[in-house]
Amino acid sequence: MRRFGGGLLLGGIALALVPGSAWAATVPVVPAVTVSVGSPSSPTQMATGLEILLALTVLSLAPAVLLLMTSFTRIVVVLGFARTALGSQQLPPTQVLVGLALFLTAFVMAPTISKVYASAWQPYQAGTLTLPQALAAARTPVEDFMLRQTRTSDLALFTSLQARQDGAPPRAGTGAASEPPLQVAVPAFVISELRTAFEMGFVLFIPFVIIDLVVASTLMAMGMVMLPPMLVSLPFKILLFVLVDGWSLLVQSLVLSFH
């Protein structure tokens, strides 16, 4: 113990005797970063600054775009229904379900993203399209995807609401517009996705409700009224879900529902 204490004392004295220049030589030099705002010296710099500001605005709206203009809404709602139908409380965790929904969204939206990349991003990078033209070109594949999944009745509803808001009398007997604006297409697409997700959730609930009814009736017939039926039915529901390969069937149904 005395030798250990003596070693610590000698080490401290040696560190104290090291000159400050030696310490300064070992410290890595971090480059300084400065941000300044000044007036542009040319119209090109002004346009570049506006493009950067627009890009930051688009990035801030990216979560809303992901939620409202892609397949994410339907997928995450159906996955939530699956967890509720199983009755497994917080298993799988919400983070796992959201992560799975994100990757399934990327899988479903891959053809649309490829069209946007080929028709908008590549020409814009090559300089053949301006920024407004690139945005218009990118809008077309996304709108085509949304309109394929949107019910005509939902689209007609928001078209008539838009006409009333603009002060124009709604035209009776007319369907949805061929190219509706985004303020009409997006909410119509969202409520169509929610309706489809709830329909899939209803079908998903049926076998698990039957198991709950059978277990509750059996326990009541045996006089075991103090035993919670959910506690007994949960293993049977998990077993049924595993035996039928439930996650694969669920993911397959979700992906195929967009085709």
BAKOL-199992 format. One line per 2 residues: their letters; for each residue z, y, x of N, C-alpha, C. Coordinates in Angstrom, 2 decimals. Atoms other than C-alpha are relative to their C-alpha. Layout:
a = Z,Y,X,Z,Y,X,Z,Y,X  ...
//
This chain:
mr = 0.00,-1.21,0.84,0.00,0.00,0.00,0.00,1.25,0.87  -0.05,-1.14,-0.90,0.82,2.36,2.88,-1.35,0.22,0.67
rf = 1.32,-0.14,-0.62,-2.53,1.57,4.53,-1.00,0.62,-0.98  0.91,-0.55,1.01,-4.36,2.33,1.26,0.23,1.49,-0.19
gg = -0.31,-1.42,0.14,-2.52,5.64,0.87,-0.42,0.78,1.23  0.44,-0.68,-1.21,-3.23,6.52,4.49,-1.51,0.16,0.04
gl = 1.46,-0.10,0.04,-6.93,5.78,3.99,-0.46,1.10,-0.93  0.35,-1.08,0.91,-7.08,8.10,1.00,0.27,1.37,0.61
ll = -0.34,-1.27,-0.64,-5.36,10.84,2.98,-1.03,0.37,1.06  1.00,-0.27,-1.03,-7.79,10.51,5.90,-1.35,0.35,-0.62
gg = 1.25,-0.31,0.65,-10.75,10.48,3.51,-0.01,1.41,-0.56  -0.07,-1.35,0.52,-9.56,13.69,1.86,-0.10,1.04,1.09
ia = 0.08,-0.95,-1.12,-9.10,15.41,5.22,-1.44,0.08,0.52  1.38,0.01,-0.49,-12.62,14.34,6.29,-0.91,0.79,-0.94
la = 0.81,-0.75,0.95,-14.14,15.75,3.09,0.27,1.49,0.09  -0.35,-1.42,-0.11,-12.28,19.01,3.56,-0.61,0.62,1.25
lv = 0.55,-0.53,-1.24,-13.65,19.35,7.10,-1.52,0.10,0.00  1.47,-0.07,0.05,-17.29,18.94,6.03,-0.40,1.44,-0.31
pg = 0.39,-1.38,0.26,-18.97,22.37,6.23,-0.76,0.13,-1.31  0.65,-0.25,1.28,-20.33,23.98,3.07,-1.50,-0.12,0.07
sa = 1.45,0.10,-0.12,-23.88,24.01,4.42,-0.48,-1.44,-0.19  0.36,1.40,0.17,-23.89,20.21,4.51,-0.02,-0.38,-1.47
wa = -0.02,0.26,1.44,-22.91,20.10,0.82,-1.22,0.63,-0.67  1.13,-0.69,0.61,-25.58,22.65,-0.05,-1.31,-0.73,0.28
at = 1.24,0.69,-0.34,-28.21,20.57,1.73,-0.23,-1.24,-0.86  0.15,1.22,0.80,-27.50,17.53,-0.45,-0.24,0.30,-1.47
vp = 0.18,-0.33,1.41,-27.70,19.39,-3.79,-1.48,0.19,-0.28  1.42,-0.18,0.29,-31.19,19.05,-5.33,-0.27,1.38,-0.59
vv = 0.40,-1.31,0.48,-33.00,22.27,-6.05,-0.72,-0.16,-1.34  0.57,0.06,1.34,-33.76,22.70,-9.78,-0.86,1.23,-0.20
pa = 0.84,-1.18,0.20,-36.73,24.95,-10.54,0.45,0.81,-1.20  -0.38,-0.90,1.09,-36.00,27.94,-12.72,-1.11,0.07,-1.03
vt = 0.94,-0.08,1.11,-37.67,28.10,-16.14,0.27,1.28,-0.76  -0.14,-1.26,0.72,-38.27,31.46,-17.77,-1.00,0.04,-1.13
vs = 0.86,-0.17,1.17,-39.71,32.23,-21.20,-0.07,1.48,-0.30  0.19,-1.42,0.25,-41.17,35.65,-21.81,-1.05,0.20,-1.08
vg = 0.92,-0.35,1.07,-43.02,37.28,-24.70,-0.61,1.34,0.35  0.70,-1.24,-0.32,-45.63,39.89,-24.00,-1.26,0.14,-0.83
sp = 1.23,-0.25,0.76,-48.74,41.42,-25.48,-1.16,-0.75,0.66  1.13,0.73,-0.57,-51.94,39.35,-25.05,-0.97,0.94,0.68
ss = 0.96,-0.80,-0.74,-54.44,40.61,-22.55,-1.44,-0.21,-0.46  1.34,0.27,0.48,-57.45,39.12,-24.34,0.09,-0.66,-1.37
pt = -0.02,0.69,1.30,-58.42,37.83,-27.81,0.19,-1.50,0.11  -0.18,1.45,-0.18,-58.47,34.29,-26.41,1.48,-0.36,0.07
qm = -1.44,0.24,-0.06,-54.77,34.48,-25.53,0.66,0.17,-1.36  -0.54,-0.20,1.34,-54.03,35.82,-29.00,-0.28,-1.21,-0.88
at = 0.35,1.17,0.80,-55.88,32.92,-30.62,0.80,-1.22,0.43  -0.79,1.14,-0.49,-54.09,30.41,-28.38,1.44,0.08,-0.48
gl = -1.37,-0.17,0.48,-50.71,31.85,-29.31,0.13,-0.32,-1.48  -0.04,0.32,1.43,-51.52,31.63,-33.02,-0.15,-1.50,-0.24
ei = 0.16,1.45,0.13,-52.65,28.03,-32.60,1.31,-0.72,0.34  -1.29,0.63,-0.34,-49.36,27.15,-30.89,1.00,0.21,-1.13
ll = -0.91,-0.27,1.12,-47.42,28.83,-33.71,-0.34,-0.88,-1.19  0.41,0.86,1.10,-49.46,26.91,-36.28,0.37,-1.46,0.27
al = -0.36,1.38,-0.34,-48.87,23.64,-34.42,1.50,-0.24,-0.18  -1.45,0.14,0.20,-45.11,24.22,-34.42,0.34,-0.04,-1.48
tv = -0.23,0.01,1.44,-45.25,24.95,-38.15,-0.36,-1.36,-0.60  0.41,1.32,0.49,-47.13,21.70,-38.78,1.02,-1.06,0.39
ls = -1.01,0.97,-0.43,-44.58,19.76,-36.74,1.27,0.11,-0.83  -1.18,-0.16,0.85,-41.75,21.24,-38.81,-0.21,-0.57,-1.39
la = 0.31,0.56,1.32,-43.53,20.05,-41.97,-0.33,-1.49,0.07  0.38,1.40,-0.15,-44.21,16.58,-40.56,0.86,-0.95,-0.84
pa = -0.77,0.92,0.86,-41.25,14.87,-42.35,-0.43,0.06,-1.46  0.46,-0.10,1.39,-42.41,16.23,-45.72,-1.36,-0.66,-0.18
vl = 1.31,0.64,0.08,-45.96,15.10,-44.99,0.15,-1.52,0.02  -0.23,1.44,-0.10,-44.69,11.65,-44.02,0.53,-0.55,-1.32
ll = -0.63,0.49,1.21,-42.62,11.33,-47.19,-0.93,0.08,-1.21  0.71,-0.30,1.25,-45.05,12.77,-49.73,-1.49,-0.32,0.02
mt = 1.45,0.18,-0.06,-48.58,12.03,-48.49,-0.40,-1.32,0.66  0.30,1.30,-0.59,-48.34,8.51,-47.05,0.63,-1.09,-0.86
sf = -0.55,1.14,0.72,-47.24,5.05,-48.14,1.50,-0.17,0.18  -1.41,0.16,-0.35,-43.68,5.64,-46.91,0.88,-0.07,-1.25
tr = -0.87,-0.07,1.19,-42.23,6.47,-50.36,0.09,-1.35,-0.69  -0.01,1.29,0.70,-43.28,3.23,-52.03,0.71,-1.05,0.82
iv = -0.55,1.06,-0.84,-42.27,1.08,-49.07,1.52,0.11,0.08  -1.44,-0.13,-0.18,-38.79,2.51,-48.56,0.74,-0.20,-1.31
vv = -0.65,0.22,1.29,-37.99,2.47,-52.30,0.07,-1.49,-0.32  0.00,1.45,0.27,-39.01,-1.19,-52.66,0.97,-0.72,0.92
lg = -0.98,0.62,-0.90,-36.99,-2.15,-49.59,1.42,0.28,-0.44  -1.32,-0.30,0.55,-34.00,-0.36,-51.09,0.32,-0.85,-1.22
fa = -0.20,0.88,1.15,-34.48,-2.32,-54.32,0.32,-1.42,0.45  -0.26,1.35,-0.49,-34.56,-5.55,-52.33,1.44,-0.15,0.47
rt = -1.39,0.09,-0.46,-31.23,-4.80,-50.68,0.97,0.06,-1.17  -0.88,-0.09,1.16,-29.66,-3.81,-54.00,-0.04,-1.29,-0.82
al = 0.10,1.24,0.76,-30.98,-6.94,-55.74,0.76,-1.13,0.67  -0.77,1.03,-0.71,-29.47,-9.13,-53.03,1.50,0.21,-0.16
gs = -1.43,-0.28,0.13,-26.13,-7.38,-53.49,0.75,-0.12,1.30  -0.61,0.18,-1.32,-25.46,-7.47,-49.76,0.58,1.30,0.56
qq = -0.60,-1.27,-0.37,-23.92,-3.98,-49.72,-0.90,0.76,0.97  0.75,-0.78,-0.97,-25.17,-2.25,-46.54,-0.75,-0.86,1.01
lp = 0.75,0.91,-0.88,-27.02,-5.21,-45.04,-1.32,-0.36,-0.68  0.18,-0.63,-1.31,-29.63,-4.74,-43.73,0.38,1.47,0.00
pt = -0.39,-1.41,-0.05,-28.47,-1.31,-42.53,-1.16,0.92,-0.39  1.01,-0.98,0.41,-30.27,1.79,-43.75,-0.95,0.33,1.14
qv = 0.85,-0.31,-1.14,-31.54,2.51,-40.24,-1.08,-1.06,0.20  0.97,1.08,-0.17,-33.23,-0.90,-40.12,-1.08,0.10,-1.07
lv = 0.98,-0.11,1.09,-34.89,-0.42,-43.51,-0.94,1.18,0.22  0.84,-1.17,-0.24,-36.12,3.06,-42.62,-0.95,-0.26,1.17
gl = 0.86,0.33,-1.12,-37.43,1.83,-39.27,-1.12,-0.94,-0.40  1.04,0.92,0.49,-39.26,-1.06,-40.95,-1.00,0.74,-0.88
al = 0.91,-0.77,0.85,-40.67,1.36,-43.53,-0.93,0.88,0.82  0.85,-0.83,-0.86,-41.95,3.63,-40.76,-1.11,-0.81,0.65
fl = 1.02,0.82,-0.65,-43.75,0.82,-38.94,-1.00,-0.54,-1.03  0.93,0.44,1.03,-45.21,-0.52,-42.20,-0.90,1.15,-0.46
ta = 0.81,-1.16,0.34,-46.36,3.00,-43.03,-1.09,0.22,1.03  1.02,-0.14,-1.05,-48.12,3.24,-39.67,-1.06,-1.09,-0.12
fv = 0.96,1.09,0.16,-49.73,-0.16,-40.34,-0.95,0.26,-1.17  0.82,-0.25,1.19,-50.94,0.80,-43.83,-0.91,1.20,0.20
ma = 0.76,-1.23,-0.16,-52.09,4.27,-42.81,-0.92,-0.02,1.22  0.82,0.05,-1.21,-53.90,3.09,-39.65,-1.47,0.32,-0.26
pt = 1.40,-0.39,0.24,-57.42,3.24,-41.20,-0.17,1.48,-0.30  0.09,-1.43,0.32,-56.77,6.72,-42.59,0.22,0.85,1.25
is = -0.24,-0.75,-1.23,-55.35,7.93,-39.27,-1.21,-0.08,0.92  1.20,0.14,-0.84,-58.42,6.54,-37.47,-1.12,0.91,-0.49
kv = 1.02,-0.89,0.54,-60.71,8.47,-39.82,0.32,1.46,0.33  -0.39,-1.38,-0.34,-58.73,11.68,-39.26,-0.25,0.27,1.47
ya = 0.21,-0.18,-1.44,-58.88,11.17,-35.50,-1.48,0.14,0.34  1.43,-0.02,-0.33,-62.63,10.51,-35.49,-0.72,1.20,-0.60
sa = 0.73,-1.07,0.69,-63.68,13.19,-37.98,0.55,1.38,0.26  -0.61,-1.32,-0.16,-61.26,16.00,-37.13,0.48,0.26,1.42
wq = -0.64,-0.29,-1.28,-59.33,15.64,-33.89,-1.00,-0.03,1.17  0.97,0.09,-1.10,-62.13,14.50,-31.56,-1.00,1.15,-0.02
py = 0.89,-1.17,0.00,-64.63,17.18,-32.73,0.72,1.30,0.35  -0.74,-1.22,-0.34,-61.90,19.82,-32.46,0.28,0.07,1.49
qa = -0.21,0.02,-1.45,-61.07,18.74,-28.91,-1.29,0.26,0.76  1.28,-0.22,-0.65,-64.76,18.77,-28.04,-0.53,1.41,-0.20
gt = 0.42,-1.36,0.25,-65.11,22.29,-29.40,-1.11,0.15,-1.02  1.06,-0.08,1.01,-67.65,21.44,-32.09,0.52,0.46,-1.36
lt = -0.61,-0.45,1.24,-65.21,22.28,-34.90,1.08,1.03,0.30  -1.10,-0.94,-0.10,-62.94,25.26,-35.33,1.24,-0.60,-0.65
lp = -1.24,0.54,0.57,-59.33,24.81,-36.40,-0.06,-0.10,-1.52  0.11,0.19,1.46,-59.97,25.54,-40.12,-0.94,-1.13,-0.39
qa = 0.92,1.09,0.30,-62.94,23.17,-40.09,0.63,-1.36,0.29  -0.67,1.26,-0.32,-60.87,20.47,-38.40,1.05,-0.36,-1.05
la = -0.99,0.26,1.04,-58.09,20.85,-40.97,-0.68,-0.46,-1.28  0.73,0.44,1.20,-60.63,20.56,-43.79,-0.54,-1.42,0.16
aa = 0.49,1.36,-0.24,-62.12,17.46,-42.18,1.13,-1.02,-0.03  -1.13,0.92,0.02,-58.68,15.90,-41.74,0.56,-0.18,-1.40
rt = -0.53,0.09,1.36,-57.79,16.61,-45.35,-0.72,-1.04,-0.84  0.80,0.89,0.85,-60.60,14.50,-46.79,0.48,-1.45,0.03
pv = -0.48,1.40,0.03,-59.43,11.00,-45.63,1.38,-0.14,-0.63  -1.34,0.08,0.58,-55.83,11.76,-46.61,-0.07,0.12,-1.52
ed = 0.15,-0.14,1.44,-56.87,12.93,-50.06,-0.63,-1.24,-0.62  0.62,1.23,0.51,-59.08,9.87,-50.50,1.04,-1.11,-0.15
fm = -1.06,1.02,0.09,-56.09,7.63,-49.75,0.93,0.29,-1.18  -0.92,-0.34,1.08,-53.82,9.51,-52.16,-0.63,-0.22,-1.37
lr = 0.64,0.12,1.29,-56.35,9.57,-54.98,-0.25,-1.45,-0.38  0.16,1.43,0.32,-56.95,5.82,-54.69,1.28,-0.59,-0.56
qt = -1.29,0.52,0.45,-53.24,5.24,-55.30,0.58,0.76,-1.19  -0.53,-0.86,1.06,-52.79,7.91,-57.99,-0.59,-0.40,-1.34
rt = 0.47,0.30,1.35,-53.00,7.11,-61.67,-0.71,1.21,-0.60  0.78,-1.07,0.62,-55.50,9.09,-63.69,0.86,0.83,-0.94
sd = -0.87,-0.73,0.93,-52.84,9.99,-66.26,0.91,0.98,0.74  -0.85,-0.91,-0.77,-50.55,11.48,-63.60,-0.81,1.17,0.54
la = 0.84,-1.08,-0.50,-53.42,13.45,-62.11,-0.40,0.96,-1.12  0.35,-0.86,1.14,-54.45,14.72,-65.54,1.20,0.84,-0.43
lf = -1.20,-0.75,0.37,-50.85,15.74,-66.24,0.17,1.24,0.86  -0.19,-1.15,-0.88,-50.57,17.98,-63.20,-1.20,0.94,-0.03
ts = 1.15,-0.89,0.16,-54.09,19.29,-63.71,0.20,0.91,-1.20  -0.26,-0.83,1.19,-53.14,20.47,-67.21,1.15,0.97,0.23
lq = -1.11,-0.91,-0.32,-49.86,21.90,-65.93,-0.46,1.15,0.88  0.55,-1.05,-0.85,-51.76,23.79,-63.23,-0.83,0.98,-0.81
ar = 0.81,-0.88,0.85,-54.18,25.14,-65.86,0.89,0.91,-0.84  -0.91,-0.83,0.78,-51.29,26.35,-68.02,0.70,1.04,0.88
qd = -0.65,-0.95,-0.90,-49.60,27.94,-65.02,-0.95,1.13,0.39  0.99,-1.03,-0.33,-52.82,29.78,-64.16,-0.38,0.86,-1.19
ga = 0.31,-0.78,1.18,-53.06,31.04,-67.72,-1.23,-0.46,-0.74  1.19,0.51,0.67,-56.14,29.03,-68.65,0.41,-1.02,-1.05
pp = -0.34,0.99,1.03,-56.04,27.02,-71.90,-0.40,-1.39,0.44  0.35,1.38,-0.39,-55.92,23.25,-71.27,-1.15,-0.51,-0.84
ra = 1.17,0.52,0.68,-59.20,21.57,-72.12,0.28,-1.41,-0.48  -0.28,1.31,0.58,-58.80,18.64,-74.46,-1.13,-0.96,0.32
gt = 1.00,1.04,-0.23,-60.54,15.40,-73.64,-0.61,-0.02,1.37  0.55,-0.01,-1.34,-61.19,16.21,-70.00,0.92,-0.77,0.92
ga = -0.79,0.78,-0.94,-60.06,13.98,-67.19,0.43,0.85,1.16  -0.47,-0.70,-1.19,-58.71,14.84,-63.76,-1.19,0.54,0.78
as = 1.06,-0.60,-0.80,-60.71,17.01,-61.43,-0.42,-0.96,1.10  0.51,0.89,-1.04,-62.92,15.26,-58.86,0.64,0.30,1.34
ep = -0.65,-0.40,-1.24,-61.38,17.21,-55.99,1.16,0.93,-0.33  -1.13,-0.85,0.37,-57.96,18.44,-57.11,0.62,0.64,1.23
pl = -0.68,-0.63,-1.14,-56.06,20.88,-54.90,1.26,-0.79,0.37  -1.16,0.74,-0.49,-53.12,19.67,-52.85,1.22,0.17,-0.89
qv = -1.16,-0.21,0.87,-50.55,21.24,-55.18,-0.07,-0.83,-1.27  0.15,0.91,1.13,-51.93,18.94,-57.88,0.01,-1.46,0.48
av = 0.14,1.39,-0.47,-52.75,15.81,-55.83,1.32,-0.56,0.53  -1.21,0.53,-0.65,-49.45,15.54,-53.93,1.06,-0.41,-1.02
pa = -1.01,0.47,0.96,-46.97,15.52,-56.88,-0.49,-1.14,-0.88  0.53,1.12,0.78,-49.28,13.26,-58.89,0.07,-1.29,0.81
fv = -0.09,1.17,-0.86,-49.43,10.87,-55.94,1.44,-0.49,0.13  -1.41,0.39,-0.19,-45.63,10.91,-55.51,0.53,-0.71,-1.23
is = -0.55,0.66,1.20,-44.79,10.09,-59.14,-0.73,-1.32,-0.26  0.68,1.29,0.11,-47.46,7.37,-59.13,0.61,-1.02,0.95
el = -0.64,0.90,-0.95,-45.88,5.88,-56.02,1.38,-0.44,-0.49  -1.33,0.36,0.51,-42.42,6.01,-57.59,-0.11,-0.99,-1.15
rt = 0.16,0.94,1.12,-43.66,4.30,-60.74,-0.39,-1.39,0.51  0.38,1.29,-0.56,-45.35,1.55,-58.73,1.18,-0.67,0.71
af = -1.16,0.57,-0.69,-42.22,1.10,-56.60,1.03,-0.53,-0.98  -0.97,0.48,0.99,-40.03,0.80,-59.68,-0.51,-1.25,-0.71
em = 0.55,1.23,0.59,-42.39,-1.77,-61.20,0.21,-1.19,0.93  -0.23,1.08,-0.95,-42.20,-3.84,-58.02,1.48,-0.33,0.11
gf = -1.44,0.25,-0.03,-38.43,-3.41,-57.97,0.48,-0.79,-1.20  -0.38,0.76,1.20,-38.16,-4.70,-61.55,-0.34,-1.48,0.17
vl = 0.40,1.40,-0.22,-40.10,-7.85,-60.68,0.88,-0.65,1.06  -0.84,0.53,-1.07,-37.97,-8.25,-57.55,1.40,-0.34,-0.50
fi = -1.35,0.21,0.49,-34.74,-8.08,-59.55,0.13,-1.27,-0.85  -0.09,1.05,1.02,-35.60,-10.85,-62.06,0.64,-1.28,0.53
pf = -0.63,1.26,-0.44,-34.79,-14.00,-59.98,1.47,0.16,0.39  -1.40,-0.18,-0.41,-31.56,-12.51,-58.62,0.90,0.23,-1.22
vi = -0.78,-0.15,1.23,-30.40,-11.48,-62.10,0.22,-1.35,-0.66  -0.16,1.34,0.58,-31.03,-15.04,-63.30,1.10,-0.77,0.73
id = -1.06,0.67,-0.76,-28.85,-16.36,-60.48,1.37,0.55,-0.38  -1.28,-0.59,0.40,-26.08,-13.91,-61.41,0.43,-0.51,-1.38
lv = -0.34,0.48,1.35,-26.26,-15.00,-65.08,0.45,-1.45,0.03  -0.37,1.41,-0.08,-26.13,-18.69,-64.20,1.38,-0.17,0.63
va = -1.30,0.11,-0.67,-23.18,-18.25,-61.83,1.11,0.52,-0.91  -1.03,-0.55,0.88,-21.27,-16.05,-64.30,0.28,-0.94,-1.17
st = -0.20,0.93,1.11,-21.82,-18.53,-67.16,0.75,-1.25,0.46  -0.67,1.19,-0.53,-20.74,-21.45,-64.97,1.48,0.26,0.26
lm = -1.41,-0.32,-0.27,-17.56,-19.74,-63.84,0.79,0.18,-1.29  -0.70,-0.18,1.27,-16.70,-18.77,-67.40,0.23,-1.34,-0.69
am = -0.18,1.32,0.62,-17.27,-22.33,-68.63,1.09,-0.80,0.71  -1.04,0.71,-0.75,-14.96,-23.62,-65.87,1.35,0.70,-0.09
gm = -1.27,-0.71,0.15,-12.29,-21.09,-66.80,0.41,0.80,1.21  -0.32,-0.75,-1.22,-12.45,-19.34,-63.43,-0.41,1.47,-0.19
vm = 0.38,-1.37,0.35,-12.59,-15.86,-64.92,0.52,1.00,1.02  -0.55,-0.92,-0.99,-10.57,-14.30,-62.09,-0.84,0.06,1.27
lp = 0.85,0.02,-1.20,-13.19,-15.19,-59.47,-1.22,0.87,-0.25  1.16,-0.88,0.21,-15.80,-12.42,-59.09,-1.31,-0.78,0.09
pm = 1.28,0.73,-0.07,-19.25,-13.83,-59.95,-0.88,0.45,1.16  0.83,-0.48,-1.10,-20.90,-11.61,-57.32,0.35,-0.67,1.32
lv = -0.43,0.65,-1.22,-18.84,-13.26,-54.61,-0.59,-1.40,0.13  0.54,1.35,-0.01,-20.14,-16.69,-55.60,-1.53,0.01,0.04
sl = 1.46,0.00,0.10,-23.74,-15.72,-56.36,-0.67,0.54,1.26  0.62,-0.58,-1.19,-24.31,-13.82,-53.11,-0.54,-1.04,0.96
pf = 0.58,1.01,-0.91,-24.68,-16.92,-50.89,-1.23,-0.68,-0.59  1.15,0.65,0.62,-27.07,-18.50,-53.42,-1.22,0.92,0.03
ki = 1.13,-0.94,-0.04,-29.21,-15.34,-53.56,-0.55,0.11,1.42  0.47,-0.05,-1.38,-29.35,-15.14,-49.78,-0.74,-1.28,0.36
ll = 0.65,1.28,-0.28,-30.21,-18.85,-49.60,-1.38,-0.05,-0.63  1.30,-0.01,0.66,-33.01,-18.44,-52.15,-0.98,0.93,0.72
fv = 0.86,-0.97,-0.69,-34.36,-15.39,-50.32,-0.50,-0.55,1.32  0.39,0.57,-1.28,-34.41,-17.26,-47.02,-0.96,-1.18,-0.20
lv = 0.83,1.18,0.21,-35.93,-20.45,-48.44,-1.43,0.36,-0.38  1.36,-0.40,0.41,-38.89,-18.63,-50.01,-0.63,0.95,1.01
dg = 0.50,-0.94,-1.02,-39.34,-16.52,-46.84,-0.22,1.37,-0.63  0.07,-1.20,0.82,-38.53,-13.42,-48.83,-0.53,1.23,0.71
ws = 0.45,-1.20,-0.70,-39.12,-10.80,-46.16,-1.50,-0.03,0.24  1.45,0.08,-0.20,-42.61,-12.07,-45.40,-0.74,0.23,-1.31
ll = 0.63,-0.22,1.30,-43.50,-12.21,-49.10,0.09,1.46,-0.43  -0.19,-1.40,0.39,-42.07,-8.74,-49.66,-0.93,0.92,0.78
vq = 0.88,-0.84,-0.82,-43.95,-7.18,-46.75,-1.46,-0.24,-0.36  1.37,0.29,0.39,-47.15,-8.96,-47.75,-0.36,0.68,-1.32
sl = 0.25,-0.64,1.29,-46.84,-7.69,-51.32,-0.12,1.50,0.14  0.06,-1.45,-0.21,-46.19,-4.15,-50.12,-1.32,0.42,0.62
vl = 1.24,-0.37,-0.69,-49.18,-4.07,-47.78,-1.20,-0.19,-0.91  1.14,0.28,0.87,-51.55,-5.67,-50.27,-0.03,0.90,-1.23
sf = -0.01,-0.89,1.17,-50.44,-3.29,-53.03,-0.77,1.28,0.22  0.78,-1.21,-0.29,-52.32,-0.49,-51.27,-1.49,-0.27,0.09
h = 1.42,0.35,-0.11,-55.66,-2.38,-51.32,-0.52,-0.42,-1.36
//
